Amino acid sequence: MVLSILEEAIALSVLSQDLHAGAFTSFRALRLLRIFRLARSWKTLHALVNMMEKSIKDVSTFSVLLLIMMTIFLLLGRELFSNRITFENKELTKPTQTPKGTKEVFVPRWNFDEPDIGFITIFLVIVGDDWNRIMYDFYRALYNHDNSKAYFSIFYFIFLYVVGNIVLLNLFLAILLANFDMNKDE
């Protein structure tokens, strides 16, 4: 409280024009430490923090499983779709049949051309963020080149969505709920 009053006094004074008051505004972050003091005195919040601490071990093993699954799908996606998803315009309305480099082509933001963008693409599909549009754009771009790969892209994205979203994210929720239920019984 004293730091807040001091900060406001400096901000209102003439000295604030000469001195940088930004250093004093960083003291606002220290106010967040009051939450930890509240956690010690509030028994249910303290129990919740302890349950979350116990759940970290199980969630860390789940994270390794999720990373392995994402790496497998990344490698498969790079093998099947890398440098094959191109469009003639920025609006991604018309797929192109020309290979990359012969004329100006546009690549969608979600692709498997680079590993980091591939991980983001897989993450978007797993969380279900407009994954059907990503699947449809891959299908349209590949349909001009090879029909079998276009149909395989549908199976790839549906399988990725089912394994990632429905199975793994529900496993994550089950781990958390089991830890909360176990703590409740104690």
C-alpha positions as CSV (number, residue, x, y, z in Angstrom):
1,M,0.0,0.0,0.0
2,V,2.8,2.3,0.8
3,L,4.4,1.7,-2.6
4,S,1.1,2.4,-4.3
5,I,0.8,5.8,-2.5
6,L,4.4,6.6,-3.4
7,E,3.9,5.7,-7.0
8,E,0.8,7.9,-7.3
9,A,2.6,10.8,-5.6
10,I,5.4,10.6,-8.1
11,A,3.1,10.3,-11.0
12,L,1.2,13.4,-9.9
13,S,4.3,15.4,-9.1
14,V,6.4,17.5,-11.4
15,L,9.3,15.1,-10.9
16,S,7.5,12.5,-13.0
17,Q,8.4,14.5,-16.1
18,D,12.1,14.3,-15.3
19,L,12.3,10.8,-13.8
20,H,11.0,7.7,-15.3
21,A,8.1,6.5,-13.2
22,G,8.2,3.1,-15.0
23,A,10.4,1.7,-12.2
24,F,7.7,2.4,-9.7
25,T,5.0,0.9,-11.8
26,S,6.9,-2.4,-11.6
27,F,6.0,-2.5,-7.9
28,R,2.4,-3.3,-9.0
29,A,3.6,-6.8,-9.8
30,L,4.5,-7.3,-6.2
31,R,0.9,-6.9,-5.3
32,L,0.3,-10.3,-6.9
33,L,2.3,-11.9,-4.1
34,R,-0.7,-11.2,-1.9
35,I,-2.4,-14.2,-3.5
36,F,0.2,-16.5,-2.0
37,R,-0.5,-15.1,1.4
38,L,-4.2,-15.6,0.8
39,A,-3.5,-19.2,-0.3
40,R,-1.9,-20.0,3.1
41,S,-4.9,-18.6,5.0
42,W,-7.7,-19.9,2.8
43,K,-7.9,-23.6,3.4
44,T,-9.8,-24.6,0.2
45,L,-7.4,-22.6,-2.0
46,H,-4.5,-24.2,-0.2
47,A,-5.9,-27.6,-0.8
48,L,-6.4,-26.8,-4.5
49,V,-2.8,-25.7,-4.9
50,N,-1.6,-28.9,-3.2
51,M,-3.8,-31.0,-5.6
52,M,-2.4,-29.2,-8.6
53,E,1.2,-29.8,-7.3
54,K,0.5,-33.5,-7.0
55,S,-1.0,-33.6,-10.5
56,I,2.1,-32.1,-12.1
57,K,3.9,-35.5,-12.2
58,D,1.0,-37.3,-14.0
59,V,0.6,-34.4,-16.4
60,S,4.3,-34.4,-17.2
61,T,4.1,-38.0,-18.3
62,F,1.1,-37.1,-20.4
63,S,3.0,-34.2,-21.9
64,V,5.7,-36.6,-23.1
65,L,3.1,-38.9,-24.6
66,L,1.5,-35.9,-26.4
67,L,4.9,-34.8,-27.7
68,I,5.7,-38.2,-29.0
69,M,2.3,-38.4,-30.8
70,M,2.7,-34.9,-32.2
71,T,6.2,-35.8,-33.5
72,I,4.9,-38.9,-35.2
73,F,2.1,-37.0,-36.9
74,L,4.6,-34.2,-37.8
75,L,6.9,-36.7,-39.6
76,L,4.0,-38.3,-41.4
77,G,2.7,-34.9,-42.4
78,R,6.0,-33.7,-43.7
79,E,6.4,-36.8,-45.7
80,L,3.0,-36.5,-47.3
81,F,2.3,-32.8,-47.5
82,S,5.6,-30.9,-47.4
83,N,5.9,-28.3,-50.2
84,R,2.7,-29.6,-52.0
85,I,0.1,-27.2,-50.6
86,T,0.1,-24.1,-52.9
87,F,-2.6,-21.7,-54.1
88,E,-2.6,-19.1,-57.0
89,N,-3.9,-16.2,-54.8
90,K,-3.7,-15.0,-51.3
91,E,-7.3,-15.7,-50.6
92,L,-6.6,-19.5,-51.1
93,T,-9.5,-19.8,-53.5
94,K,-7.9,-21.6,-56.4
95,P,-5.2,-24.3,-56.0
96,T,-2.3,-24.2,-58.4
97,Q,-1.0,-27.1,-60.4
98,T,2.5,-25.6,-60.9
99,P,5.2,-26.6,-58.6
100,K,6.7,-24.1,-56.2
101,G,9.3,-21.8,-57.8
102,T,8.0,-21.7,-61.4
103,K,5.6,-18.8,-60.7
104,E,4.4,-16.9,-57.7
105,V,2.3,-19.2,-55.5
106,F,0.9,-18.7,-52.0
107,V,1.3,-21.2,-49.2
108,P,-1.3,-21.2,-46.4
109,R,-0.2,-20.4,-42.9
110,W,-0.9,-23.9,-41.8
111,N,1.5,-26.3,-43.6
112,F,4.2,-28.9,-43.1
113,D,7.0,-27.1,-45.0
114,E,8.8,-26.3,-41.8
115,P,8.8,-28.3,-38.6
116,D,7.8,-25.5,-36.3
117,I,4.8,-24.5,-38.5
118,G,4.0,-28.2,-38.7
119,F,3.8,-28.5,-34.9
120,I,1.5,-25.4,-34.9
121,T,-0.7,-27.0,-37.6
122,I,-0.9,-30.2,-35.6
123,F,-1.7,-28.3,-32.4
124,L,-4.5,-26.4,-34.2
125,V,-6.0,-29.7,-35.3
126,I,-5.7,-31.3,-31.9
127,V,-7.5,-28.4,-30.1
128,G,-10.1,-28.3,-32.8
129,D,-9.5,-24.7,-33.9
130,D,-11.1,-24.7,-37.4
131,W,-9.4,-28.0,-38.2
132,N,-12.0,-28.9,-40.9
133,R,-10.9,-25.8,-42.9
134,I,-7.3,-26.9,-42.7
135,M,-8.3,-30.4,-43.9
136,Y,-10.4,-29.0,-46.7
137,D,-7.6,-26.7,-47.9
138,F,-5.1,-29.6,-48.0
139,Y,-7.7,-31.7,-49.9
140,R,-8.3,-29.0,-52.5
141,A,-4.6,-28.3,-53.0
142,L,-3.8,-32.0,-53.4
143,Y,-6.8,-32.9,-55.5
144,N,-5.1,-31.3,-58.6
145,H,-1.9,-33.3,-58.2
146,D,-3.1,-36.8,-57.0
147,N,-6.5,-37.9,-56.0
148,S,-5.3,-40.7,-53.7
149,K,-3.2,-38.2,-51.6
150,A,-6.1,-35.9,-51.5
151,Y,-8.3,-38.6,-50.0
152,F,-5.5,-39.7,-47.7
153,S,-5.3,-36.1,-46.3
154,I,-8.9,-36.5,-45.2
155,F,-8.1,-39.7,-43.3
156,Y,-4.9,-38.1,-41.9
157,F,-6.7,-35.1,-40.4
158,I,-9.7,-37.1,-39.1
159,F,-7.4,-39.6,-37.4
160,L,-5.2,-36.8,-36.0
161,Y,-8.4,-35.1,-34.6
162,V,-9.7,-38.3,-33.1
163,V,-6.5,-39.4,-31.5
164,G,-5.4,-35.9,-30.4
165,N,-8.6,-34.2,-29.3
166,I,-11.0,-37.0,-28.4
167,V,-8.5,-39.5,-26.9
168,L,-5.5,-37.5,-25.6
169,L,-7.3,-34.4,-24.3
170,N,-9.9,-36.5,-22.6
171,L,-7.1,-38.6,-21.0
172,F,-5.6,-35.3,-19.7
173,L,-8.9,-34.4,-18.2
174,A,-9.3,-37.9,-16.7
175,I,-5.8,-37.5,-15.1
176,L,-6.7,-34.2,-13.5
177,L,-10.1,-35.4,-12.3
178,A,-8.7,-38.6,-10.9
179,N,-6.1,-36.6,-8.9
180,F,-8.8,-34.2,-7.6
181,D,-11.0,-37.2,-6.7
182,M,-8.2,-39.0,-4.9
183,N,-7.5,-35.8,-2.9
184,K,-11.1,-35.5,-2.0
185,D,-11.2,-39.0,-0.6
186,E,-8.2,-38.3,1.6
